[in-house]
């Protein structure tokens, strides 16, 4: 992540990554919320927070954070794909394809390309 953290927040971020890899979602959520408050315009942090909410089953907050992440980092493929896959899992196909269209309007994506190629080949 290309974020300039304070020394204190670097340690928080490293702890968050540890909690993530160990599946400690409640602890991860607390740290990510703190980091997002400190760095509200960092889309990748918001995307991580959205994924954590998603993993915890809080779909409403996941969607809110994904939308904020996309707004903060509109050219981030990772953030866009996160929202896209979230919508697909929630059976919100129209929203998913609108997100893909929004992203692909100004960017290229091998992941989206592969996804749509696989869809076309399965028909």
C-alpha positions in Angstrom: 0.0 0.0 0.0 1.4 3.4 -1.0 0.2 5.2 2.1 2.4 7.5 4.2 1.6 6.3 7.7 2.9 7.8 10.9 5.2 5.4 12.8 2.4 4.6 15.2 0.0 3.9 12.3 2.6 1.7 10.5 2.5 -0.5 13.6 -1.3 -0.5 13.6 -1.3 -1.5 9.9 1.2 -4.3 10.5 -1.0 -5.5 13.3 -4.0 -5.3 11.1 -2.3 -7.5 8.4 -1.4 -10.0 11.2 -5.0 -10.1 12.4 -6.2 -10.5 8.8 -3.9 -13.5 8.1 -4.9 -15.1 11.4 -8.6 -14.5 10.8 -9.1 -12.3 13.9 -11.8 -10.2 12.2 -13.1 -8.4 15.3 -9.6 -7.1 16.1 -9.0 -6.3 12.5 -12.2 -4.3 12.3 -11.2 -2.1 15.2 -7.8 -1.3 13.8 -9.1 -0.6 10.3 -11.8 1.7 11.6 -9.1 3.7 13.4 -6.9 3.8 10.3 -9.8 4.9 8.1 -10.6 7.7 10.5 -7.0 8.8 10.3 -6.7 8.4 6.5 -10.3 8.8 5.1 -9.2 9.3 1.5 -7.3 6.1 1.3 -9.5 3.9 -0.9 -7.5 0.7 -0.3 -7.9 1.0 3.5 -11.6 1.5 3.0 -11.6 -1.5 0.7 -10.0 -3.6 3.4 -12.6 -2.3 5.9 -15.3 -3.2 3.4 -13.9 -6.7 3.0 -13.8 -7.1 6.8 -17.4 -6.1 7.1 -18.3 -8.5 4.3 -16.5 -11.4 6.0 -18.3 -10.5 9.3 -21.6 -10.7 7.5 -22.4 -7.0 7.8 -23.4 -6.5 4.2 -24.9 -3.0 4.7 -21.6 -1.6 6.1 -19.6 -3.5 3.5 -21.5 -1.9 0.7 -21.2 1.6 2.2 -17.4 1.2 2.7 -17.0 -0.3 -0.8 -18.8 2.7 -2.3 -16.6 5.1 -0.3 -13.5 3.2 -1.4 -14.4 3.5 -5.0 -15.1 7.2 -4.6 -11.7 7.6 -2.9 -9.8 5.4 -5.4 -11.8 5.3 -8.6 -8.9 4.0 -10.6 -8.0 1.2 -8.2 -8.7 -2.2 -9.9 -8.6 -3.9 -6.5 -11.2 -1.7 -5.0 -13.4 -1.9 -8.1 -13.2 -5.7 -8.2 -14.0 -5.9 -4.5 -17.3 -4.0 -5.1 -18.0 -6.0 -8.3 -17.6 -9.3 -6.5 -19.5 -8.1 -3.5 -22.4 -7.2 -5.7 -22.3 -10.5 -7.5 -22.4 -12.4 -4.3 -25.3 -10.3 -3.1 -27.2 -11.2 -6.4 -27.0 -7.5 -7.4 -25.9 -8.3 -11.0 -27.0 -5.0 -12.5 -25.0 -3.0 -9.9 -22.0 -5.3 -10.4 -22.0 -4.8 -14.2 -22.4 -1.0 -13.7 -19.3 -1.0 -11.5 -17.4 -3.0 -14.1 -18.6 -0.6 -16.8 -17.6 2.4 -14.7 -14.1 1.1 -14.1 -13.5 -0.1 -17.7 -14.6 3.2 -19.1 -11.2 4.7 -18.2 -9.0 1.7 -17.3 -7.9 -1.7 -18.4 -8.3 -4.8 -16.3 -7.0 -8.3 -17.0 -9.3 -9.6 -14.2 -12.4 -8.1 -15.7 -11.3 -9.2 -19.1 -10.9 -12.8 -17.9 -14.2 -12.8 -16.1 -16.1 -11.6 -19.1 -14.2 -14.0 -21.4 -15.1 -16.9 -19.1 -18.8 -15.8 -19.2 -18.8 -15.7 -22.9 -17.1 -19.1 -23.2 -19.6 -20.7 -20.8 -22.6 -19.9 -23.0 
